[in-house]
């Protein structure tokens, strides 16, 4: 019985199919649509706050771009460069990546290491950036990257404290030394410097005195042994005369505790150091970029806060370009990020923040001072060589504690700087 039912069903189905074919009709079909999504990876470093607003911005982007899947890759800054080295040379980097300014030139010395963004201008609004911003990422005529913002070492002072000592705000190195003479009885330093600020201040001083840049426009090391000795000697003077605490003992809380009258750091870190002091009611102001009284050049530089680049071998360059455009120009990303990576370099992002009254405070004022200054030149990426910086700081520490003498220390540092600059 069961066999007859199955056989009858099969015969009926065959008859229906034949009839349908003969009459030119067709049976209903079940169509399964397979929508392929493009995956684009994006890597950056940061602490919890940066990770949270970046993920928030990426979520908004993906909600508006259903055909794309964004794969975030993020970690703390410590060890990030080591991981980047491995990924870059094994061609396993993310499609879109955040880089330090000097890494860009390390990975792409001839401009061939990353995708030329000029070729993706249909997807990236390059007109939102001024010539200086585009110059940061242009190598051999190829636009390798776009900046998130612009940075320079800036001096922030507690004017309330300086007023209490009857001191004017420092305009030059001599003013800082004079302030130290007044403040040292209370064991207060006129200014505290991060390691990077201490190093770049010493570079600035040597250039102001000699008129010679550490690196030429083509990246060649130009300092002499005497220039290196001048750098070390200057920083030792700042330490010995109690102008600043040793950079290796830097404590971000000193400014808030009124143990120092100021702090020198990147613009992008301004709120981090200054906001807690302002909340206590102190008047925090932006100082001049200090100079030697007989300076023959400025010695101070500006550079990108960080940059975004696209992997040269990306399988989805157009989608990567659209994501990069969103990261630097997109309104939703601008609102999520605010000034978390510095005041945006993009005019589009700036307009989005301005429209919602999100531009202001000490960081924005410092950025405005930088933008209006004629004293700042574009930094050579080699000036940010981390190995040179650490050697300068360790050599300075040895001198400060009497473990070395200036002659041998200068020669050793000079020889290593020459080697590291090749």
C-alpha positions as CSV (number, residue, x, y, z in Angstrom):
1,X,0.0,0.0,0.0
2,X,2.8,2.4,1.0
3,X,4.7,1.7,-2.2
4,X,1.6,2.5,-4.3
5,X,1.1,5.9,-2.6
6,X,4.7,6.9,-3.2
7,X,4.6,5.7,-6.7
8,X,1.3,7.6,-7.3
9,X,2.7,10.8,-5.8
10,X,5.8,10.5,-8.1
11,X,3.6,10.0,-11.1
12,X,1.4,12.9,-10.3
13,X,4.4,15.2,-9.8
14,X,5.9,14.0,-13.1
15,X,2.5,14.7,-14.9
16,X,2.3,18.2,-13.4
17,X,5.9,19.0,-14.5
18,X,5.2,17.7,-18.0
19,X,2.0,19.7,-18.2
20,X,3.7,22.9,-17.0
21,X,6.5,22.5,-19.5
22,X,4.0,21.8,-22.3
23,X,1.9,24.9,-21.5
24,X,5.0,27.2,-21.1
25,X,4.3,27.7,-17.4
26,X,6.6,27.1,-14.5
27,X,6.3,26.1,-11.0
28,X,7.0,28.6,-8.2
29,X,10.7,28.7,-7.3
30,X,12.3,29.4,-3.9
31,X,15.1,31.9,-4.5
32,X,17.9,32.2,-2.0
33,X,19.7,35.5,-2.2
34,X,23.3,35.5,-1.0
35,X,24.5,39.0,-0.1
36,X,28.2,39.1,0.2
37,X,29.6,41.6,2.7
38,X,33.0,43.2,2.4
39,X,35.2,43.0,5.4
40,X,37.5,46.0,6.2
41,X,39.9,45.8,9.1
42,X,41.0,48.9,11.1
43,X,43.8,49.0,13.7
44,X,44.6,51.6,16.3
45,X,46.1,52.0,19.8
46,X,44.6,53.6,22.8
47,X,43.3,53.4,26.3
48,X,39.7,52.7,27.3
49,X,38.3,56.1,26.5
50,X,39.7,56.1,22.9
51,X,38.6,52.6,22.3
52,X,35.1,53.3,23.5
53,X,34.5,56.4,21.3
54,X,36.2,54.7,18.3
55,X,34.0,51.6,18.6
56,X,30.9,53.9,19.0
57,X,31.9,55.7,15.8
58,X,32.5,52.4,13.9
59,X,29.1,51.1,15.0
60,X,27.4,54.1,13.6
61,X,29.3,53.7,10.3
62,X,28.4,50.0,10.0
63,X,24.7,50.8,10.7
64,X,24.7,53.1,7.7
65,X,26.8,50.8,5.5
66,X,25.1,47.4,5.7
67,X,27.3,45.9,3.0
68,X,30.5,46.3,5.0
69,X,31.7,44.5,8.1
70,X,34.3,46.4,10.1
71,X,36.8,44.3,12.0
72,X,38.4,46.4,14.8
73,X,41.9,45.6,16.0
74,X,43.1,47.6,18.9
75,X,45.5,47.5,21.9
76,X,47.4,49.6,24.3
77,X,50.3,51.6,22.9
78,X,52.9,49.6,24.8
79,X,54.1,46.9,22.4
80,X,52.0,48.2,19.5
81,X,55.0,49.2,17.4
82,X,56.6,45.7,17.8
83,X,53.4,44.1,16.6
84,X,53.2,46.6,13.7
85,X,56.7,45.6,12.6
86,X,55.8,42.0,12.4
87,X,52.5,42.7,10.6
88,X,53.9,45.1,8.2
89,X,56.8,43.0,7.0
90,X,54.5,39.9,6.8
91,X,51.9,41.9,5.0
92,X,49.2,41.1,7.6
93,X,48.4,44.7,8.6
94,X,44.8,46.0,8.8
95,X,43.3,47.6,5.7
96,X,43.2,51.0,7.5
97,X,45.7,51.7,10.2
98,X,46.7,54.4,12.6
99,X,50.4,55.2,12.6
100,X,52.8,57.5,14.4
101,X,54.2,60.1,12.2
102,X,57.8,58.7,12.2
103,X,56.5,55.1,11.6
104,X,55.0,56.3,8.3
105,X,58.4,57.2,6.9
106,X,60.0,54.2,8.5
107,X,57.6,51.8,6.7
108,X,57.5,53.9,3.5
109,X,60.7,55.8,2.9
110,X,60.2,56.0,-0.8
111,X,56.4,56.5,-0.7
112,X,55.7,52.9,-1.9
113,X,54.8,51.4,1.4
114,X,51.1,52.4,1.4
115,X,48.3,53.0,-1.0
116,X,48.5,56.4,-2.7
117,X,45.4,58.1,-1.4
118,X,45.4,60.4,-4.5
119,X,44.2,57.4,-6.4
120,X,41.2,57.1,-4.0
121,X,40.2,60.8,-4.1
122,X,36.7,59.8,-5.4
123,X,36.1,58.3,-2.0
124,X,38.1,60.6,0.3
125,X,37.4,64.3,0.6
126,X,41.0,65.6,0.3
127,X,39.8,69.2,-0.1
128,X,39.0,69.1,3.7
129,X,42.7,69.3,4.4
130,X,45.1,72.3,3.9
131,X,48.5,72.0,2.2
132,X,50.4,71.5,5.4
133,X,48.2,68.6,6.4
134,X,48.6,66.9,3.1
135,X,52.4,67.5,3.1
136,X,52.7,65.5,6.4
137,X,51.7,62.3,4.5
138,X,53.2,63.0,1.1
139,X,56.3,61.1,0.2
140,X,57.8,61.3,-3.3
141,X,54.6,62.8,-4.5
142,X,52.4,60.0,-3.2
143,X,49.9,60.7,-0.5
144,X,50.5,57.9,1.9
145,X,48.4,59.1,4.9
146,X,46.2,61.8,6.3
147,X,46.6,63.4,9.8
148,X,44.0,63.1,12.6
149,X,45.2,66.5,13.9
150,X,48.3,68.6,14.5
151,X,50.5,68.7,17.5
152,X,53.4,70.6,19.0
153,X,55.1,70.9,22.4
154,X,53.3,73.6,24.3
155,X,54.0,75.2,27.7
156,X,51.0,75.6,30.1
157,X,51.4,77.7,33.2
158,X,49.4,78.2,36.4
159,X,49.1,82.0,36.3
160,X,47.6,82.1,39.7
161,X,50.8,80.5,41.1
162,X,53.1,82.7,39.1
163,X,51.2,85.8,40.3
164,X,51.5,84.7,43.9
165,X,55.3,84.8,43.5
166,X,55.2,88.2,41.8
167,X,56.4,86.6,38.5
168,X,55.5,87.3,35.0
169,X,54.9,84.3,32.7
170,X,58.2,83.1,31.1
171,X,58.9,84.2,27.6
172,X,62.4,82.7,27.3
173,X,64.8,80.2,28.9
174,X,66.3,83.0,31.1
175,X,62.8,83.8,32.5
176,X,62.4,80.2,33.5
177,X,65.8,80.2,35.3
178,X,64.9,83.4,37.1
179,X,61.6,81.9,38.2
180,X,63.4,78.8,39.6
181,X,65.5,81.1,41.8
182,X,62.3,82.5,43.3
183,X,60.4,79.2,43.6
184,X,63.1,76.9,44.8
185,X,62.8,77.9,48.4
186,X,59.4,76.2,48.4
187,X,60.7,73.3,46.4
188,X,58.5,74.2,43.5
189,X,59.7,73.9,39.9
190,X,58.6,76.5,37.3
191,X,57.8,73.8,34.8
192,X,57.7,70.0,34.5
193,X,58.5,68.3,31.2
194,X,57.6,64.9,29.8
195,X,60.5,63.0,28.3
196,X,59.5,64.1,24.8
197,X,59.2,67.7,25.9
198,X,62.6,67.6,27.6
199,X,64.3,66.1,24.5
200,X,62.6,68.5,22.0
201,X,63.4,71.5,24.3
202,X,67.0,70.6,24.2
203,X,66.9,70.2,20.4
204,X,65.2,73.6,20.2
205,X,67.9,75.3,22.3
206,X,70.7,73.8,20.3
207,X,69.1,75.0,17.1
208,X,68.3,78.4,18.5
209,X,72.0,78.9,19.4
210,X,73.6,77.4,16.2
211,X,70.9,77.8,13.6
212,X,71.5,74.2,12.6
213,X,68.7,71.6,12.4
214,X,69.3,68.1,13.6
215,X,68.0,66.7,10.4
216,X,68.0,68.3,6.9
217,X,64.9,68.4,4.8
218,X,66.0,65.2,3.1
219,X,66.5,63.5,6.5
220,X,70.2,63.6,6.8
221,X,71.7,64.0,10.3
222,X,73.5,67.3,10.6
223,X,74.5,67.8,14.2
224,X,78.1,67.9,15.2
225,X,79.6,66.6,18.4
226,X,79.5,70.1,19.8
227,X,75.8,70.4,19.0
228,X,75.1,67.2,21.0
229,X,77.2,68.4,23.9
230,X,75.2,71.7,23.8
231,X,71.9,69.7,24.1
232,X,73.1,67.7,27.0
233,X,74.6,70.8,28.7
234,X,71.4,72.8,28.4
235,X,69.3,70.1,29.9
236,X,71.7,69.6,32.8
237,X,71.5,73.3,33.5
238,X,67.7,73.1,33.6
239,X,68.0,70.3,36.1
240,X,70.7,71.7,38.2
241,X,69.0,75.1,38.5
242,X,65.7,73.5,39.4
243,X,63.9,74.8,36.4
244,X,62.3,71.3,35.9
245,X,62.2,67.9,37.5
246,X,64.1,65.1,35.8
247,X,61.9,63.8,33.0
248,X,62.4,60.2,34.3
249,X,60.6,61.3,37.5
250,X,57.7,63.0,35.7
251,X,54.4,62.7,37.6
252,X,51.3,64.0,36.0
253,X,49.8,64.8,39.4
254,X,52.5,67.3,40.3
255,X,50.7,70.1,38.4
256,X,47.5,69.5,40.2
257,X,49.3,69.4,43.6
258,X,51.0,72.7,42.8
259,X,54.5,71.2,43.1
260,X,55.2,72.7,39.7
261,X,54.1,76.0,38.1
262,X,53.6,74.6,34.7
263,X,53.8,71.6,32.4
264,X,55.3,71.1,28.9
265,X,53.5,68.5,26.8
266,X,51.8,67.8,23.5
267,X,48.6,69.9,22.7
268,X,46.7,66.6,22.5
269,X,47.5,66.0,26.2
270,X,46.5,69.5,27.4
271,X,43.2,68.6,29.0
272,X,44.7,65.5,30.6
273,X,47.2,67.7,32.5
274,X,45.4,71.0,32.8
275,X,41.7,70.2,33.4
276,X,42.2,68.9,36.9
277,X,44.1,72.1,37.9
278,X,41.4,74.3,36.3
279,X,38.7,72.5,38.3
280,X,40.5,73.6,41.5
281,X,40.0,77.2,40.4
282,X,43.5,78.0,39.1
283,X,44.0,80.2,36.0
284,X,45.9,78.0,33.4
285,X,47.3,79.9,30.5
286,X,49.3,79.0,27.4
287,X,52.8,80.3,27.4
288,X,55.2,81.3,24.6
289,X,57.5,78.8,22.9
290,X,60.7,79.5,24.9
291,X,63.8,80.8,23.1
292,X,67.3,81.8,23.7
293,X,67.6,85.6,24.0
294,X,69.8,85.7,21.0
295,X,68.1,83.0,19.1
296,X,69.0,82.8,15.4
297,X,66.1,80.4,14.7
298,X,63.0,79.1,16.4
299,X,63.8,75.5,17.0
300,X,60.2,74.5,17.5
301,X,58.2,72.2,15.3
302,X,54.7,70.9,14.6
303,X,53.7,67.5,13.4
304,X,50.6,65.2,13.1
305,X,49.1,63.8,16.2
306,X,48.9,60.6,14.3
307,X,48.0,59.6,10.8
308,X,45.8,57.1,8.9
309,X,47.0,55.0,6.0
310,X,45.6,52.2,3.8
311,X,47.4,49.0,3.2
312,X,48.9,48.9,-0.2
313,X,47.8,45.3,-0.9
314,X,44.3,45.8,0.5
315,X,41.8,43.6,-1.3
316,X,39.1,46.3,-0.8
317,X,40.8,49.7,-1.3
318,X,37.6,51.5,-2.2
319,X,35.8,50.4,0.9
320,X,38.9,51.1,3.0
321,X,39.0,54.6,1.5
322,X,35.3,55.2,2.4
323,X,36.1,54.1,6.0
324,X,39.2,56.4,6.2
325,X,37.1,59.3,4.9
326,X,34.6,58.6,7.6
327,X,37.3,58.5,10.3
328,X,38.7,61.9,9.4
329,X,35.7,63.7,7.8
330,X,32.6,61.9,9.0
331,X,30.2,63.9,11.2
332,X,29.2,61.0,13.4
333,X,32.9,60.0,14.0
334,X,33.8,63.7,14.6
335,X,31.1,63.9,17.3
336,X,32.0,60.6,18.9
337,X,35.7,61.5,19.0
338,X,35.5,65.2,19.8
339,X,39.1,66.3,20.4
340,X,40.2,62.9,21.6
341,X,43.0,62.8,19.0
342,X,43.7,66.5,19.1
343,X,41.7,69.3,17.4
344,X,40.8,67.7,14.0
345,X,42.9,68.6,10.9
346,X,39.8,68.1,8.7
347,X,37.8,71.2,8.0
348,X,34.7,69.0,7.8
349,X,35.2,67.5,11.2
350,X,36.0,71.0,12.6
351,X,32.7,72.3,11.2
352,X,30.8,69.4,12.8
353,X,32.2,70.2,16.2
354,X,31.8,73.9,15.9
355,X,28.1,73.5,14.9
356,X,27.5,71.8,18.3
357,X,29.7,74.1,20.3
358,X,32.2,71.3,21.0
359,X,35.3,73.4,20.3
360,X,36.8,75.2,23.2
361,X,38.9,74.8,26.3
362,X,42.7,74.8,26.8
363,X,43.4,72.3,24.1
364,X,41.6,74.3,21.4
365,X,43.3,77.5,22.6
366,X,46.7,75.8,22.3
367,X,45.8,74.6,18.8
368,X,44.8,78.2,17.8
369,X,48.1,79.5,19.1
370,X,50.0,76.9,17.1
371,X,47.9,77.6,13.9
372,X,48.7,81.3,14.2
373,X,52.4,81.0,15.0
374,X,55.1,81.8,12.5
375,X,57.7,80.1,14.8
376,X,56.8,76.5,14.0
377,X,58.1,74.4,11.1
378,X,57.1,71.0,10.0
379,X,59.0,68.4,12.0
380,X,61.3,65.9,10.3
381,X,59.8,62.5,11.2
382,X,63.4,61.4,12.1
383,X,63.3,63.8,15.0
384,X,60.8,61.5,16.7
385,X,63.2,58.5,16.6
386,X,62.3,56.8,19.9
387,X,65.7,55.2,20.3
388,X,67.4,58.6,20.0
389,X,65.0,60.1,22.6
390,X,65.6,57.3,25.1
391,X,69.4,57.5,24.6
392,X,69.3,61.2,25.3
393,X,67.2,60.7,28.5
394,X,69.4,57.8,29.8
395,X,72.6,59.8,29.0
396,X,71.2,62.8,30.8
397,X,70.3,60.7,33.8
398,X,73.8,59.3,34.0
399,X,75.2,62.8,33.9
400,X,72.8,64.1,36.5
401,X,73.8,61.4,39.0
402,X,77.5,61.7,38.3
403,X,77.9,58.3,36.6
404,X,79.4,59.9,33.5
405,X,81.1,63.1,32.5
406,X,80.0,65.5,29.7
407,X,82.9,64.8,27.3
408,X,82.6,61.0,27.0
409,X,78.9,61.1,27.3
410,X,78.5,63.6,24.4
411,X,80.8,61.5,22.2
412,X,79.1,58.3,22.9
413,X,75.6,59.8,22.4
414,X,76.8,61.5,19.2
415,X,78.1,58.3,17.7
416,X,74.9,56.4,18.5
417,X,72.8,59.2,17.1
418,X,74.7,59.0,13.8
419,X,74.2,55.3,13.6
420,X,70.5,55.4,14.5
421,X,69.9,58.1,11.9
422,X,71.1,56.1,8.9
